[in-house]
Amino acid sequence: MRNDIYFDPMTVEWVMAHCDIARLGVQDDESVYVVPVHFGYELDEQQHFHLYFHGNAAGQRARLMQANPHIGVEMESDYQLLPAPQDSAFSARFRSLIGKGTVKELIDAADKVHALTVMMHHYVARMPHPLTAAMVDPVHVWRVDLDEVSCKVKNPDHDWQMILKQLGHPLETTDAVTASSQKSDADNKD
């Protein structure tokens, strides 16, 4: 089993908290329509993730989600190309997430206020004014209930390794650049 893929909610939440954009994959007949969105998320008491986003109810995304509520989600953050000690030995450092679930539009004003407040808190720590039902009335808001979700932490740096250890993941590997450099040094000694 791969040692850079995680399924536990705490690690998934750590990765999700560092992502700014979610990409939604919506079924479009025999292809997939992918669209980036700002989002908010929360983890419920049963350890299930819910994503919230808003948008235009008259657009292609809304039409496709209404026709088929099954949806895929992808996110990533902190992508960094790692230097190559030799040709074709480069790698990358990043955090990413994939998941799938079902989407539904929120109609109730209290649900919309909650969802949009969660979204805002994903990007800003404190909102200057609380949202009201009147403010969110014209806004179309959706919730994705994730059935499956996993995250990947590729070539974690020292800080990420410390966080992963705190989350209960013992790490025994070095990052790709260090491993590649060690292999290159070993090859040069032969």
Disulfide bonds with the S-S distance in Angstrom:
none
